[in-house]
Amino acid sequence: MTAVTTRSGADTAVYVFAVSRECDPAVLEGLAGHGEGGPVRSLLAGSLTAVVQDVPAAGFSESVLQQRLSDREELERCVRAHHGVVTALAAAVPTVPLPLATLYLGEERARTALGDREPRFRAALDRITGRVEWGVKVYALPEPAAPAGPGTTAERPAPVAVTAAGPASPSPGAGRAYLDRIRGRQQARQVRYDTALRTAEEVDAALRRHVVAGRRLRLHGPETDGERRTQVLNAAYLAERGADRELAAAIEPFRRDPGLRIEVTGPWVPYSFTHEGGDG
């Protein structure tokens, strides 16, 4: 996030959504951008074109932005506004999206800052032209619970015998059997997790044979949707436009594994590959 610091006389800031080699003004017609800003428009920056919007500087200062983006609803609104403009532009021309809340005080500052990065923007545009991003997430699923049969009960510690003199200690054999069952289940869970990790590596290797580049992203924590699934792969792949069937075929054999769930999203604007070091 690049925020502006307001100063006397600076009533507006230039919000930059993305950079492209060129932009047909008709593409930008009707784009809302941020509701409190002016029309979405183009701005020449060296030999490239930036898509920008004039916004009130007071509403986009660093302190105000920190407050706005800490609110979930406001953050979602800002993200949707940003992504909407980027997606519309990317549907027409190769596009390098800029981070959310990239702002400059005035057109000249914007031109200078973007012009200084022109070689990097051009390299990124060369890298993503004709290509899209796909997201792939692989989850390890918990072992299905054994169906309860007639007369069965949930797992519980070994029963304690009760006599007239009071409760007696559980028999050593029963306690040992209970602990063995617990250890066995822990070991089984670890084996399932290790197997899922190895399979996730195989999924990644299979996909990389059909894509231009791939990036491993930070794994998310345990899901809170009630499934108790554990993420073992979170990756983005840069593929030629139209490679959908090849990627689906590469993943299909792994979908048969009952211990895994694979989620594929896309195609997206190649956010993950518009900077150096996109393969990893």
Backbone bond lengths (Angstrom), bond angles and torsions (degrees), N, CA, C in turn:
res aa  C-N    CA-C-N  psi(-1)  N-CA   C-N-CA  omega(-1)  CA-C   N-CA-C  phi
1 M - - - 1.458 - - 1.512 108.83 -
2 T 1.351 117.41 124.21 1.447 122.52 175.28 1.512 107.31 -112.18
3 A 1.295 117.78 106.56 1.455 121.61 -175.67 1.516 110.61 -101.73
4 V 1.339 115.72 162.25 1.452 120.67 179.35 1.523 109.61 -97.02
5 T 1.329 115.41 154.27 1.454 121.51 171.45 1.517 106.96 -110.41
6 T 1.298 118.43 115.88 1.457 121.39 -174.31 1.522 110.73 -70.09
7 R 1.336 115.25 152.30 1.456 121.43 177.77 1.524 107.75 -146.16
8 S 1.270 116.78 168.12 1.456 121.41 -177.22 1.521 109.96 -58.98
9 G 1.332 116.54 128.42 1.455 120.89 177.71 1.503 113.72 89.45
10 A 1.307 118.29 -9.77 1.472 120.88 -179.79 1.519 108.03 -98.58
11 D 1.328 116.04 91.95 1.455 120.18 -175.68 1.515 112.84 -89.66
12 T 1.323 117.40 -25.00 1.460 121.24 -177.72 1.519 110.62 -127.22
13 A 1.304 114.62 156.56 1.466 122.36 175.61 1.524 107.62 -126.45
14 V 1.317 115.11 157.56 1.466 120.82 178.72 1.521 108.03 -100.18
15 Y 1.314 115.35 113.66 1.476 122.01 178.15 1.524 107.21 -91.87
16 V 1.344 117.08 125.41 1.463 121.65 -177.57 1.529 109.23 -106.38
17 F 1.330 115.83 122.71 1.464 121.33 179.39 1.524 111.98 -88.79
18 A 1.335 116.66 -45.93 1.465 119.71 -170.72 1.516 109.67 -164.39
19 V 1.336 114.92 169.97 1.463 122.33 178.24 1.521 108.32 -131.12
20 S 1.326 115.76 139.85 1.463 121.15 176.21 1.526 108.67 -141.79
21 R 1.315 116.19 173.70 1.463 119.15 178.50 1.526 110.60 -71.55
22 E 1.317 115.92 -37.41 1.454 121.22 179.29 1.516 107.79 -156.22
23 C 1.323 115.21 166.20 1.458 118.76 -178.90 1.521 109.78 -151.88
24 D 1.318 116.27 123.81 1.452 121.53 174.39 1.536 107.89 -73.73
25 P 1.332 118.43 122.31 1.473 119.78 -179.16 1.519 113.46 -53.87
26 A 1.335 117.06 -27.05 1.465 119.64 -179.32 1.520 111.47 -63.48
27 V 1.338 117.25 -27.19 1.465 120.90 179.90 1.525 110.88 -64.90
28 L 1.323 116.12 -30.74 1.462 120.93 -174.30 1.528 112.97 -89.74
29 E 1.308 116.90 -10.91 1.461 119.67 -178.05 1.529 110.81 -63.38
30 G 1.290 115.49 130.24 1.458 120.54 176.89 1.511 115.37 84.72
31 L 1.336 118.80 -4.18 1.464 120.20 178.41 1.527 109.40 -73.39
32 A 1.320 116.25 131.00 1.464 120.31 -174.43 1.521 112.30 -79.05
33 G 1.337 117.27 -38.37 1.455 118.97 -173.36 1.511 109.88 59.74
34 H 1.321 116.19 -141.48 1.463 121.18 176.71 1.527 108.58 -85.47
35 G 1.318 116.22 128.73 1.448 121.53 -172.05 1.515 114.66 -56.06
36 E 1.337 117.71 -30.95 1.450 120.18 -176.88 1.524 113.05 -86.39
37 G 1.330 117.30 0.60 1.457 121.81 -177.64 1.513 113.42 -98.96
38 G 1.332 115.28 177.97 1.450 121.35 177.33 1.515 110.89 -82.75
39 P 1.340 117.28 -167.34 1.468 120.66 -179.68 1.534 111.26 -64.43
40 V 1.311 115.87 144.65 1.465 120.73 172.59 1.524 107.23 -71.16
41 R 1.334 116.87 131.55 1.463 120.65 -174.06 1.516 110.37 -144.72
42 S 1.315 115.61 174.41 1.465 120.77 178.41 1.524 109.80 -100.85
43 L 1.324 115.11 155.66 1.460 121.89 179.99 1.525 107.70 -143.11
44 L 1.332 116.83 121.77 1.457 120.26 178.63 1.521 109.87 -69.68
45 A 1.344 115.62 133.14 1.462 122.27 178.03 1.527 106.86 -135.41
46 G 1.324 116.08 93.15 1.459 119.39 -172.91 1.524 109.23 67.93
47 S 1.312 116.29 -129.69 1.465 120.32 178.32 1.527 111.71 -93.17
48 L 1.324 117.00 4.52 1.456 121.53 -179.09 1.529 110.71 -109.21
49 T 1.318 114.79 171.28 1.460 121.14 179.10 1.520 109.41 -122.68
50 A 1.320 115.81 127.81 1.462 120.67 175.08 1.522 108.39 -101.42
51 V 1.318 116.02 146.35 1.459 121.69 174.72 1.522 106.92 -103.23
52 V 1.328 116.08 120.96 1.458 120.75 -168.99 1.530 110.50 -134.49
53 Q 1.322 114.15 174.89 1.458 122.07 175.57 1.519 108.23 -151.16
54 D 1.318 117.02 134.78 1.458 120.66 174.28 1.522 108.52 -79.43
55 V 1.338 116.38 125.98 1.467 121.25 -178.63 1.527 108.74 -128.31
56 P 1.326 117.41 156.26 1.476 119.58 178.43 1.523 110.86 -65.51
57 A 1.320 115.77 123.88 1.468 120.35 -176.55 1.519 111.99 -60.76
58 A 1.331 116.93 -36.37 1.463 119.63 -178.23 1.518 111.95 -63.57
59 G 1.333 117.18 -30.84 1.464 120.53 -179.71 1.508 113.76 -84.62
60 F 1.353 116.15 -6.20 1.461 119.90 -178.24 1.525 111.65 -127.90
61 S 1.324 117.48 22.79 1.459 120.34 174.96 1.524 108.76 -69.71
62 E 1.319 116.11 164.55 1.466 119.92 -175.89 1.524 111.90 -59.29
63 S 1.324 116.90 -44.44 1.465 119.22 -177.76 1.519 111.45 -67.68
64 V 1.334 116.63 -40.36 1.468 119.93 -179.99 1.523 110.43 -68.54
65 L 1.332 116.74 -40.61 1.464 119.63 179.56 1.525 111.47 -63.08
66 Q 1.322 116.77 -41.74 1.460 119.32 178.79 1.518 110.91 -59.18
67 Q 1.325 115.86 -39.91 1.456 119.83 178.98 1.526 110.68 -69.63
68 R 1.330 117.11 -43.85 1.466 120.67 -178.15 1.526 111.80 -64.93
69 L 1.323 116.21 -43.63 1.458 119.15 -174.97 1.520 113.11 -79.70
70 S 1.329 117.06 -7.27 1.467 119.72 174.72 1.529 111.08 -85.35
71 D 1.326 116.17 -11.25 1.462 121.82 176.42 1.522 108.53 -92.55
72 R 1.320 117.85 123.98 1.463 121.23 -172.74 1.532 111.91 -58.95
73 E 1.322 117.69 -46.19 1.464 119.94 -178.15 1.520 111.57 -65.12
74 E 1.324 116.87 -40.88 1.453 120.45 -179.91 1.529 110.47 -68.99
75 L 1.330 116.99 -39.14 1.458 120.62 176.54 1.523 110.44 -60.64
76 E 1.322 116.98 -45.49 1.465 120.26 179.97 1.529 110.94 -62.22
77 R 1.322 116.97 -39.80 1.452 120.22 178.70 1.528 110.92 -62.96
78 C 1.330 117.32 -44.23 1.466 121.20 179.86 1.522 111.18 -65.21
79 V 1.326 116.32 -41.47 1.462 120.21 179.71 1.525 110.51 -63.89
80 R 1.321 117.36 -43.29 1.462 120.93 179.84 1.528 111.15 -63.46
81 A 1.323 116.65 -41.10 1.461 120.12 179.03 1.528 110.64 -63.54
82 H 1.312 116.13 -44.70 1.475 121.11 179.78 1.529 110.79 -64.33
83 H 1.328 115.62 -49.25 1.460 120.31 -176.36 1.529 111.10 -66.11
84 G 1.331 117.50 -33.66 1.449 120.06 -179.89 1.515 112.45 -61.56
85 V 1.335 116.83 -42.81 1.463 120.68 178.94 1.526 110.33 -69.07
86 V 1.332 116.89 -44.67 1.467 120.55 -179.39 1.523 110.78 -60.69
87 T 1.324 117.37 -44.95 1.455 121.41 -177.96 1.528 111.43 -63.65
88 A 1.335 117.15 -41.47 1.464 120.68 179.19 1.520 110.80 -63.13
89 L 1.325 117.24 -42.11 1.461 120.59 179.37 1.521 111.05 -67.82
90 A 1.346 116.50 -43.39 1.469 120.84 -177.59 1.518 112.18 -65.83
91 A 1.339 117.76 -24.53 1.459 120.39 177.58 1.525 111.30 -70.61
92 A 1.333 116.96 -17.99 1.456 121.04 -177.43 1.524 113.37 -105.47
93 V 1.343 117.12 -38.47 1.466 120.91 -176.36 1.526 109.36 -145.19
94 P 1.349 118.27 156.71 1.466 119.82 173.51 1.527 110.05 -56.48
95 T 1.326 115.55 134.14 1.461 120.94 -169.32 1.514 112.05 -135.91
96 V 1.326 116.13 135.08 1.463 121.76 171.51 1.522 107.68 -103.44
97 P 1.340 119.01 107.88 1.464 120.31 178.49 1.522 110.52 -73.76
98 L 1.301 116.33 141.93 1.460 120.71 174.11 1.521 109.70 -95.22
99 P 1.335 117.99 159.02 1.464 120.04 -179.38 1.518 112.00 -59.88
100 L 1.318 114.74 154.34 1.460 121.11 176.40 1.530 110.25 -54.68
101 A 1.339 115.89 135.03 1.471 122.61 176.71 1.520 112.75 65.08
102 T 1.332 116.10 49.68 1.463 121.17 170.82 1.523 107.02 -94.02
103 L 1.319 117.16 113.29 1.458 121.92 -172.73 1.522 111.71 -133.31
104 Y 1.346 114.69 152.81 1.459 121.52 177.10 1.518 108.62 -139.34
105 L 1.319 115.98 149.06 1.466 121.29 176.74 1.523 108.84 -85.89
106 G 1.306 116.32 90.31 1.455 120.94 176.18 1.515 113.66 100.37
107 E 1.341 114.49 155.03 1.458 120.90 -177.21 1.523 112.40 -64.81
108 E 1.326 117.41 -39.52 1.467 119.58 -176.39 1.516 111.32 -63.93
109 R 1.323 116.48 -40.44 1.468 119.35 177.60 1.530 110.08 -64.76
110 A 1.322 115.65 -39.90 1.462 118.82 178.98 1.520 110.35 -64.33
111 R 1.341 116.97 -46.86 1.471 120.41 179.69 1.526 111.25 -59.34
112 T 1.315 115.68 -44.16 1.472 119.17 -177.76 1.526 111.15 -64.87
113 A 1.331 116.54 -47.46 1.464 120.32 -177.73 1.525 111.43 -64.01
114 L 1.327 116.71 -43.79 1.462 119.69 -179.56 1.522 111.06 -72.04
115 G 1.341 116.57 -36.59 1.462 119.73 178.43 1.520 112.19 -63.30
116 D 1.332 117.09 -35.11 1.467 120.57 178.15 1.526 111.68 -63.55
117 R 1.331 116.85 -24.75 1.470 121.15 -177.98 1.529 111.95 -101.96
118 E 1.324 116.75 11.73 1.462 120.06 -175.62 1.529 113.67 -54.73
119 P 1.342 120.08 -45.56 1.482 118.63 179.19 1.528 112.61 -59.41
120 R 1.333 116.92 -38.01 1.468 120.10 179.02 1.518 110.86 -68.24
121 F 1.341 116.76 -40.46 1.465 119.77 177.98 1.530 110.67 -63.46
122 R 1.318 117.00 -41.71 1.461 119.72 -179.42 1.529 111.20 -65.08
123 A 1.316 116.84 -41.12 1.470 120.07 178.03 1.528 110.12 -62.83
124 A 1.322 116.63 -40.56 1.470 120.07 178.99 1.518 110.64 -65.85
125 L 1.315 117.78 -41.85 1.466 121.04 179.06 1.526 110.80 -63.28
126 D 1.319 116.75 -39.86 1.474 119.66 176.27 1.520 110.81 -61.70
127 R 1.334 116.20 -38.68 1.463 121.24 -176.04 1.529 112.23 -69.66
128 I 1.325 117.94 -35.36 1.462 119.53 -172.22 1.522 114.35 -102.66
129 T 1.315 118.16 -6.72 1.468 119.75 -177.79 1.527 110.81 -59.28
130 G 1.322 116.54 127.36 1.457 122.03 -179.70 1.510 114.45 76.35
131 R 1.322 116.47 12.37 1.463 120.75 -176.19 1.522 111.55 -129.05
132 V 1.326 115.07 158.59 1.463 121.58 -179.81 1.518 108.95 -134.53
133 E 1.314 114.59 167.32 1.468 120.64 179.83 1.522 110.34 -106.95
134 W 1.339 115.43 138.35 1.458 122.57 173.38 1.521 108.52 -119.93
135 G 1.310 116.11 140.64 1.458 120.91 175.66 1.518 110.25 -106.56
136 V 1.327 116.67 136.48 1.464 121.58 179.49 1.528 108.54 -131.32
137 K 1.335 115.01 126.14 1.462 121.66 176.98 1.522 108.35 -123.41
138 V 1.329 115.65 133.95 1.460 121.51 178.12 1.517 108.48 -119.77
139 Y 1.347 116.05 132.88 1.460 122.12 -178.33 1.528 110.02 -121.35
140 A 1.320 115.77 140.63 1.462 121.82 169.94 1.522 107.89 -88.27
141 L 1.321 116.81 127.30 1.456 121.43 -178.72 1.524 109.98 -94.57
142 P 1.312 117.55 148.87 1.470 120.03 177.51 1.520 110.08 -69.08
143 E 1.323 115.41 157.21 1.457 119.68 177.17 1.525 109.64 -64.30
144 P 1.331 117.48 131.41 1.469 118.94 -179.82 1.523 110.78 -57.77
145 A 1.311 115.66 141.53 1.465 120.19 178.47 1.519 109.71 -67.96
146 A 1.315 115.96 138.10 1.469 119.70 178.94 1.517 109.33 -67.20
147 P 1.341 117.46 134.82 1.466 119.38 179.96 1.522 111.02 -63.59
148 A 1.307 115.35 139.13 1.462 120.05 -179.11 1.521 109.58 -78.17
149 G 1.320 115.91 123.84 1.458 120.89 178.67 1.512 110.75 -93.16
150 P 1.307 116.72 175.52 1.471 119.78 179.18 1.521 111.18 -57.90
151 G 1.319 114.35 126.54 1.457 118.20 175.02 1.510 114.10 83.98
152 T 1.353 118.28 -0.66 1.459 118.98 -179.26 1.512 109.52 -86.97
153 T 1.322 115.68 155.19 1.463 121.48 179.37 1.507 108.57 -133.02
154 A 1.329 115.99 168.09 1.462 119.90 178.61 1.516 110.33 -65.60
155 E 1.333 114.68 156.55 1.470 120.19 179.31 1.516 109.84 -61.78
156 R 1.309 116.49 132.44 1.460 120.91 177.08 1.528 108.96 -147.29
157 P 1.341 116.57 160.61 1.462 119.12 179.74 1.521 111.69 -57.38
158 A 1.316 114.21 161.81 1.465 120.08 -179.90 1.515 110.43 -57.22
159 P 1.347 117.90 137.31 1.467 120.57 -177.58 1.527 111.43 -66.13
160 V 1.317 113.00 151.88 1.459 119.81 178.25 1.520 108.22 -107.82
161 A 1.321 115.94 127.08 1.470 119.75 179.50 1.522 110.21 -72.83
162 V 1.332 117.29 142.54 1.463 122.09 179.37 1.524 108.20 -115.57
163 T 1.324 115.41 129.01 1.464 121.34 179.13 1.522 108.72 -118.80
164 A 1.305 115.85 175.72 1.465 120.58 178.65 1.511 111.08 -61.06
165 A 1.321 116.63 -28.51 1.458 120.18 -178.15 1.524 111.65 -84.45
166 G 1.328 117.99 -2.99 1.459 120.46 -178.47 1.516 110.65 121.20
167 P 1.342 116.63 178.53 1.467 120.41 -177.94 1.515 111.11 -66.28
168 A 1.322 113.90 137.22 1.464 119.56 177.22 1.518 109.44 -98.29
169 S 1.317 116.64 160.46 1.463 120.88 178.31 1.514 109.43 -69.50
170 P 1.341 116.97 144.94 1.457 119.16 176.53 1.518 109.65 -64.06
171 S 1.289 114.45 151.81 1.467 117.88 -179.86 1.512 109.54 -66.45
172 P 1.343 118.40 141.93 1.464 121.22 -179.40 1.516 111.64 -56.09
173 G 1.321 117.29 -36.94 1.462 119.21 -178.28 1.513 112.31 -64.96
174 A 1.344 117.15 -41.64 1.463 120.41 -179.49 1.521 111.17 -66.70
175 G 1.337 118.21 -42.25 1.463 121.02 179.20 1.509 112.06 -64.43
176 R 1.340 115.62 -40.93 1.455 119.79 179.75 1.530 110.33 -64.77
177 A 1.332 116.75 -39.51 1.470 120.58 179.69 1.527 110.38 -64.26
178 Y 1.332 116.12 -40.34 1.463 119.50 179.11 1.526 111.01 -62.81
179 L 1.339 117.56 -46.78 1.458 121.08 179.38 1.526 111.15 -63.99
180 D 1.301 117.58 -36.27 1.467 120.77 177.62 1.522 110.61 -63.37
181 R 1.347 115.94 -40.29 1.460 118.87 178.80 1.526 110.86 -64.33
182 I 1.335 117.63 -41.02 1.466 121.60 178.75 1.527 110.17 -62.73
183 R 1.354 115.85 -47.42 1.466 119.42 179.91 1.524 110.42 -62.65
184 G 1.327 116.35 -38.98 1.455 120.14 179.94 1.518 111.59 -61.93
185 R 1.323 116.49 -40.15 1.459 119.62 179.77 1.523 111.08 -70.02
186 Q 1.321 116.82 -38.02 1.456 120.00 177.12 1.526 110.46 -62.96
187 Q 1.326 115.89 -43.38 1.464 119.97 178.92 1.528 110.99 -64.58
188 A 1.339 116.53 -38.79 1.463 120.05 179.22 1.524 111.06 -64.39
189 R 1.348 116.33 -40.39 1.473 119.68 177.61 1.516 111.01 -63.06
190 Q 1.340 116.46 -40.76 1.461 119.90 179.87 1.521 110.74 -65.61
191 V 1.333 116.34 -40.20 1.468 120.06 178.57 1.519 110.27 -62.68
192 R 1.359 117.21 -43.35 1.466 120.70 178.68 1.525 110.51 -62.30
193 Y 1.317 117.14 -41.10 1.464 120.49 -179.83 1.528 110.83 -66.18
194 D 1.335 117.23 -45.52 1.465 120.58 179.47 1.525 110.87 -62.54
195 T 1.325 116.24 -39.30 1.463 119.86 177.94 1.523 110.65 -64.54
196 A 1.331 116.78 -41.27 1.463 120.82 178.68 1.526 111.16 -63.42
197 L 1.341 117.18 -39.00 1.463 120.42 177.25 1.518 111.22 -61.76
198 R 1.324 116.82 -44.00 1.469 119.80 179.46 1.522 110.59 -64.55
199 T 1.324 116.87 -40.69 1.464 120.16 179.69 1.522 110.51 -65.99
200 A 1.335 116.78 -37.44 1.460 120.11 177.79 1.525 110.92 -61.24
201 E 1.321 117.15 -38.47 1.465 120.53 175.84 1.526 110.40 -63.53
202 E 1.312 117.00 -37.00 1.462 120.62 178.02 1.522 110.88 -67.66
203 V 1.342 116.85 -38.88 1.469 120.72 176.76 1.523 109.61 -60.85
204 D 1.333 116.06 -46.88 1.465 120.55 -179.83 1.531 110.82 -60.79
205 A 1.324 117.02 -44.76 1.464 120.51 -179.63 1.521 111.16 -64.20
206 A 1.330 117.11 -39.83 1.469 120.58 179.89 1.521 111.07 -64.71
207 L 1.329 116.94 -40.49 1.460 120.23 -179.28 1.523 111.86 -69.86
208 R 1.325 116.96 -37.93 1.465 119.86 -177.01 1.527 112.41 -65.03
209 R 1.314 117.37 -17.48 1.470 119.11 176.21 1.525 111.70 -74.69
210 H 1.336 117.42 -11.06 1.466 120.86 -176.00 1.520 113.25 -122.12
211 V 1.337 117.88 7.28 1.458 120.22 -177.33 1.524 110.20 -124.98
212 V 1.313 114.43 168.92 1.464 120.87 179.23 1.527 110.90 -81.91
213 A 1.326 116.05 -39.78 1.464 120.91 -178.78 1.522 108.94 -157.08
214 G 1.326 115.41 161.49 1.458 121.03 178.21 1.513 110.34 -142.19
215 R 1.326 115.41 151.70 1.463 120.89 177.13 1.515 109.34 -133.31
216 R 1.321 115.73 132.04 1.466 121.01 173.86 1.521 107.45 -88.35
217 L 1.313 115.98 124.86 1.454 122.11 -179.15 1.526 110.64 -102.34
218 R 1.309 115.68 167.05 1.466 120.65 -178.51 1.524 110.32 -62.57
219 L 1.338 115.43 133.70 1.457 119.76 177.62 1.518 110.22 -70.97
220 H 1.323 115.99 142.33 1.457 121.05 176.65 1.526 109.62 -84.90
221 G 1.321 115.27 161.20 1.451 119.85 177.81 1.516 111.15 -73.20
222 P 1.323 117.59 179.03 1.472 121.01 179.74 1.519 111.36 -54.96
223 E 1.332 115.41 138.94 1.455 120.40 -179.14 1.530 110.29 -67.05
224 T 1.324 115.25 147.51 1.458 120.13 -179.74 1.530 111.04 -111.45
225 D 1.331 115.66 26.73 1.459 119.21 -178.46 1.524 112.27 -95.31
226 G 1.335 116.52 11.88 1.460 120.10 177.58 1.512 113.91 92.11
227 E 1.333 118.45 -7.97 1.464 120.11 -177.75 1.527 112.71 -89.81
228 R 1.334 117.17 -14.22 1.473 121.90 179.69 1.527 111.61 57.40
229 R 1.320 117.07 33.36 1.462 120.01 179.54 1.526 109.74 -85.36
230 T 1.328 116.41 153.31 1.456 122.90 -176.49 1.519 109.17 -120.40
231 Q 1.329 117.22 125.31 1.459 120.33 -178.42 1.530 110.70 -74.36
232 V 1.329 115.71 130.64 1.460 120.64 179.42 1.526 111.97 -119.02
233 L 1.338 117.59 -9.48 1.465 120.91 174.65 1.519 108.48 -150.74
234 N 1.328 115.32 130.10 1.462 122.43 174.06 1.518 105.51 -136.11
235 A 1.320 116.85 106.15 1.459 119.75 -171.21 1.518 111.15 -141.01
236 A 1.334 115.08 156.34 1.461 122.65 174.35 1.521 107.43 -122.18
237 Y 1.329 115.95 143.33 1.459 121.00 -177.71 1.524 109.94 -130.31
238 L 1.319 115.63 136.79 1.457 122.18 176.46 1.518 107.88 -98.02
239 A 1.326 116.37 116.91 1.464 121.11 -174.69 1.517 110.37 -127.80
240 E 1.323 115.18 156.06 1.455 119.50 174.65 1.525 108.99 -63.26
241 R 1.315 116.16 142.13 1.459 119.94 177.48 1.538 109.30 -59.87
242 G 1.320 116.77 129.84 1.458 120.40 -179.30 1.511 114.38 97.03
243 A 1.355 117.49 5.52 1.466 120.67 -179.64 1.522 112.39 -88.66
244 D 1.331 117.72 17.89 1.467 121.91 -174.38 1.524 112.27 -55.19
245 R 1.314 116.49 -48.51 1.469 120.06 -174.62 1.524 111.30 -66.02
246 E 1.313 117.31 -39.02 1.467 119.93 179.16 1.529 110.72 -62.31
247 L 1.315 116.12 -43.27 1.460 119.63 -179.12 1.529 110.79 -67.73
248 A 1.327 116.51 -40.82 1.466 119.90 178.69 1.518 110.61 -62.97
249 A 1.335 117.35 -40.31 1.462 121.01 179.80 1.523 111.03 -66.72
250 A 1.330 117.32 -35.27 1.468 120.80 -179.86 1.527 111.29 -67.54
251 I 1.321 116.75 -32.28 1.461 121.29 -177.08 1.520 112.46 -86.64
252 E 1.318 117.81 -28.48 1.461 122.47 -170.71 1.524 114.25 -51.05
253 P 1.342 120.90 -45.26 1.479 119.19 -179.12 1.523 113.37 -58.85
254 F 1.326 117.13 -30.59 1.466 120.31 -177.31 1.531 112.02 -79.69
255 R 1.311 117.60 -19.11 1.460 120.57 179.61 1.530 111.56 -68.70
256 R 1.325 116.96 -18.17 1.465 120.29 -179.05 1.525 112.59 -77.33
257 D 1.330 117.02 -10.54 1.465 120.94 -179.74 1.522 109.03 -73.73
258 P 1.326 119.33 115.58 1.476 120.68 -177.63 1.520 113.23 -67.94
259 G 1.328 117.54 -13.91 1.458 120.09 -179.54 1.511 113.67 -90.60
260 L 1.353 117.17 1.75 1.460 120.75 -176.89 1.520 111.26 -124.84
261 R 1.303 114.93 155.06 1.457 121.56 165.61 1.522 107.31 -130.52
262 I 1.333 116.25 129.80 1.460 121.72 -178.66 1.518 108.91 -116.15
263 E 1.327 116.14 127.69 1.454 121.57 178.25 1.522 109.07 -117.95
264 V 1.331 116.05 128.50 1.466 122.25 -180.00 1.520 108.22 -119.08
265 T 1.342 116.66 130.36 1.459 121.39 178.19 1.520 109.78 -127.54
266 G 1.323 116.41 149.86 1.454 121.52 179.62 1.519 110.67 134.55
267 P 1.312 116.62 -175.92 1.472 126.12 0.53 1.524 112.19 -77.48
268 W 1.362 114.22 147.30 1.449 121.79 -179.11 1.536 110.68 -118.89
269 V 1.318 114.48 164.91 1.462 119.31 165.36 1.523 106.90 -60.36
270 P 1.344 119.55 135.59 1.481 120.64 -173.22 1.528 113.95 -73.01
271 Y 1.329 117.08 63.24 1.469 121.36 179.03 1.530 111.74 -54.56
272 S 1.330 117.12 -38.35 1.467 120.60 -172.31 1.518 113.52 -77.76
273 F 1.336 117.57 -5.62 1.463 119.85 -172.89 1.524 112.57 -128.13
274 T 1.309 116.81 24.60 1.467 119.86 -179.44 1.517 111.96 -102.10
275 H 1.332 116.64 22.36 1.460 120.51 175.84 1.527 108.12 -144.51
276 E 1.322 114.76 167.89 1.465 118.63 179.63 1.522 110.29 -63.47
277 G 1.316 115.53 154.28 1.449 120.08 177.85 1.489 112.45 75.19
278 G 1.339 117.80 32.84 1.455 120.71 -177.33 1.505 114.75 -75.63
279 D 1.320 119.33 -9.37 1.460 121.42 -178.66 1.521 108.45 -108.38
280 G 1.326 116.52 124.10 1.463 117.79 -178.59 1.483 111.79 -177.24
